[in-house]
Amino acid sequence: MSRTVSNAERRVSPRYEPAIATTCRIAPQAEYKKPVNGLVWNVSATGLSMLTATHLRPGDELAATLEAELAGVMVSIGLKVVHVTPVTNGDCLIGARFATPLGDEILKLLVTPPR
């Protein structure tokens, strides 16, 4: 199920391509008994989009860990699911807003350096 996202809900920070092997792991919680793993598609100081096999729901507020494996960076952060878009293989593209914006130094560690 997808829904229209209002302009007020869209990210206002620039989006960046994540470093190779950047993932988002959502800890088990009442709604999701097992960890949810997602491949980060893009990231900004205020949110991310990721591809995941688990169908999350808009409005879900979740505890997550962002990990840039090659950079050796792990960041714990809260996020709120803003939109969910199913893709043809059965996975979902998730858009989420961070509870607290990422600082510039952390964001630099999570993104692909400019070419």
N, C-alpha and C positions, 0 to 999 in steps of 0.2 A: 504494500500500500504506500503510495506517495501522497504528499500534500503540497499545496502551494505555500511558499515561504514569503512572508512579507518583507519588505525592504528593511524594516526595523530589526528583523532577526538575522539578516545577513551580516557576514563579517565586514568590518570596516578596515581591518589591517591588511596589508599586502600579503598575498599567499606565496609560498616558496615551495620548490621541489625538495622533498626530504632527502637526507643522505641515504645511500643504499642500505637496505635492511633495517629501516626504521619501522618499528611496530608500536601498536598500542594494545596493552593487555588490561582488560577490565577484570577486577577481582570478583570472585563469587559473591553474590548478594542475594537478597530474598527472592528477587525475580529471576535471577540467573544462577543456578546452582553450580555451574562449572565456569571456569574462567572463559572470557571471550577474547579471542585474539583477532587483531585486524592489521592489515598492511596499510600504513599511512600513505595516502595519495598526495596530499599537500598539507602544509602547516603554516600557521601565522601566529602572531603573538597572542591572538584571542581565540583561536580554534583550529580545527583540523577537519579533513575529510579522510575516510578510510574505507577499505573494502573488507568486509567480514562475512562469514558464513552464518552468523547468528543474526536473527531479525530483531533488532532493538526497536524501541518505540519512541516517537517524538515525545519530549517532555521527561524522559528518563534522566535522573541525576545519578551519576555513577562515579566511583573511585577508580582511577586508572593509573597506569604507569606507561610513560613514553620511553622507548628505548631505541637509541641509535647504536646498534651493535658494534659497528666498525669503529665508532668514536669512543666506545666504552661509556656512554652516557645513559643514565636512567633517571627519570624525573617523575615523581608522584604528583598527580594533579586530579582535581575534580572536574567533571565535564557534564554538560547537559546536551542531550540529543536534540537537534533542531529539525533535521529532516532525514528521511529514510527513502532511498530509491532502489527498488529491486532491479537487478541486472539479469540478463538472459540465462546465465549459468546457475541461477538460484541464490547467488550471493546478494548482498546489499551494499550500496554505497551510502555511508553514514556521514552526515555533517553534524559537528558538535562544537559547542562553545565552551571554552575553559571557564571554570569558576573564578580563577585568578589569572590574569595575563602572564605569559612567559616573559622573563626579562630578556634583554638583548643578548647577553652572554650565553644563556641557555639556548635561545633560538638559533644563534650562530652555530652551536654544536650539533643541532638537529637537522640543519639544511645542507644541501649540496653547495659547495663553494662556487662563486661566479666563475665563469670560464673566461 
